């Protein structure tokens, strides 16, 4: 017997949940799979270029999202200051 067998917990099995096969999810998954397979068919030399292009697109999109969020926060602060000034002036 092992030293840890006395400390072993009881194991149990819980029933799984059935995932609904929505037409939307099935379509999205099939499109994603088709895109992945198409990327696999690109020759290696061009595949590297494709990956670099996709990386740069994702990077610029991420930067724009960050800047947009910063803009929203700045606008909220400005709006809050405007409210405070208008209440003080009144």
Buried (B, 14 or more C-beta within 10 A) or exposed (E): EEEEEEEEEEEEEEEEEEEEEEEEEEEEEEEEEEEEEEEEEEEEEEEEEEEEEEEEEEEEEEEEEEEEEEEEEEEEEEEEEEEEEEEEEE
